[in-house]
Amino acid sequence: SVDQEERIAQLQNNMYHSSTLPAGRQEVATAKSMVRTLKHGVLYQGHSSAHRSEAALLDILTPEQSARYLQWFAANKDRCERIMKSKVGDSAMAASEEVDSEPMNIDMLRQRLNAAFNIRES
């Protein structure tokens, strides 16, 4: 109706000339930038930690032991996951899977197994 069109035009005009709209947009842009930066920082820290843990593990093993460990892990991935679920609990696994939409990689699983079995990394 004509009345609705007039109200929409008036609201559009008010929004266009609003003094608070640019500030609100800037706040949203700043928040978005901060969240993106935080996300990248958390991902970097996680990757860095996983790399340090893997390096520490592989540095103490001989190349043959490292190869055997990686083969064992590939062959027993399902079994390790079942053990981890029983130690940590299904609810914790479900919560972690909701956060991690990507499939679990070897470093993530090793870290979770170490935590589940209270293994200290040097």
C-alpha positions as CSV (number, residue, x, y, z in Angstrom):
1,S,0.0,0.0,0.0
2,V,1.0,3.6,-0.3
3,D,1.2,4.1,3.4
4,Q,3.7,1.2,3.8
5,E,5.8,2.6,0.9
6,E,5.9,6.0,2.5
7,R,7.0,4.4,5.9
8,I,9.7,2.3,4.2
9,A,11.0,5.4,2.3
10,Q,11.0,7.4,5.5
11,L,12.9,4.6,7.4
12,Q,15.4,4.4,4.5
13,N,15.9,8.1,4.6
14,N,16.4,8.1,8.3
15,M,18.9,5.2,8.1
16,Y,20.8,7.0,5.3
17,H,21.1,10.2,7.3
18,S,21.7,8.5,10.7
19,S,24.8,9.6,12.5
20,T,25.1,6.3,14.5
21,L,25.0,3.9,11.5
22,P,28.6,4.5,10.4
23,A,29.9,4.0,13.9
24,G,27.9,0.8,14.3
25,R,29.2,-0.5,11.0
26,Q,32.8,0.4,12.1
27,E,32.3,-1.5,15.4
28,V,31.0,-4.6,13.5
29,A,34.0,-4.4,11.1
30,T,36.4,-4.1,14.0
31,A,34.8,-7.0,15.9
32,K,34.9,-9.1,12.7
33,S,38.6,-8.3,12.2
34,M,39.4,-9.1,15.8
35,V,37.6,-12.5,15.6
36,R,39.4,-13.3,12.4
37,T,42.8,-12.4,14.0
38,L,42.0,-14.4,17.1
39,K,41.0,-17.4,15.0
40,H,44.2,-17.3,13.1
41,G,46.2,-16.9,16.3
42,V,44.5,-19.9,17.9
43,L,45.0,-22.0,14.8
44,Y,48.7,-21.0,14.6
45,Q,49.3,-21.8,18.3
46,G,47.6,-25.2,17.9
47,H,49.7,-26.0,14.8
48,S,52.8,-24.8,16.4
49,S,52.2,-26.9,19.6
50,A,51.4,-30.0,17.5
51,H,54.6,-29.5,15.5
52,R,56.7,-29.2,18.7
53,S,55.1,-32.3,20.2
54,E,55.7,-34.3,17.0
55,A,59.3,-33.1,16.8
56,A,59.9,-34.0,20.4
57,L,58.4,-37.4,19.9
58,L,60.3,-38.1,16.7
59,D,63.5,-36.7,18.1
60,I,63.7,-39.3,20.9
61,L,62.8,-42.2,18.5
62,T,65.2,-43.6,15.9
63,P,64.0,-43.4,12.3
64,E,63.0,-47.1,12.5
65,Q,61.0,-46.6,15.7
66,S,59.3,-43.5,14.2
67,A,58.3,-45.5,11.1
68,R,57.0,-48.4,13.3
69,Y,55.1,-46.0,15.5
70,L,53.4,-44.3,12.5
71,Q,52.5,-47.7,11.0
72,W,51.2,-48.9,14.3
73,F,49.1,-45.8,14.7
74,A,47.7,-46.0,11.2
75,A,46.7,-49.7,11.8
76,N,45.2,-49.0,15.3
77,K,43.5,-45.6,14.8
78,D,40.0,-47.0,15.5
79,R,41.2,-48.9,18.6
80,C,42.9,-45.8,19.9
81,E,39.8,-43.7,19.3
82,R,37.7,-46.3,21.2
83,I,40.1,-46.2,24.1
84,M,40.1,-42.5,24.1
85,K,36.3,-42.3,24.1
86,S,36.2,-44.7,27.1
87,K,38.9,-42.7,29.0
88,V,37.7,-39.2,28.2
89,G,34.0,-39.8,27.8
90,D,31.6,-39.6,24.9
91,S,30.4,-36.2,25.8
92,A,33.9,-34.7,25.7
93,M,34.5,-36.3,22.4
94,A,31.2,-35.0,21.0
95,A,32.1,-31.5,22.2
96,S,35.5,-31.6,20.7
97,E,34.1,-32.9,17.4
98,E,31.6,-30.0,17.3
99,V,34.5,-27.6,17.6
100,D,36.7,-29.5,15.1
101,S,34.7,-29.8,12.0
102,E,37.8,-31.2,10.2
103,P,38.8,-34.8,10.6
104,M,41.2,-35.6,13.4
105,N,44.8,-35.7,12.3
106,I,47.6,-37.8,13.8
107,D,48.9,-34.9,16.0
108,M,45.5,-34.2,17.5
109,L,44.9,-37.9,18.3
110,R,48.3,-38.3,19.8
111,Q,47.7,-35.2,22.0
112,R,44.3,-36.5,23.1
113,L,45.8,-40.0,23.9
114,N,48.6,-38.4,25.9
115,A,46.0,-36.4,27.9
116,A,43.8,-39.4,28.3
117,F,46.6,-41.6,29.6
118,N,48.3,-38.8,31.6
119,I,51.5,-39.0,29.5
120,R,53.8,-36.1,30.0
121,E,55.5,-34.7,27.0
122,S,59.0,-33.3,27.4
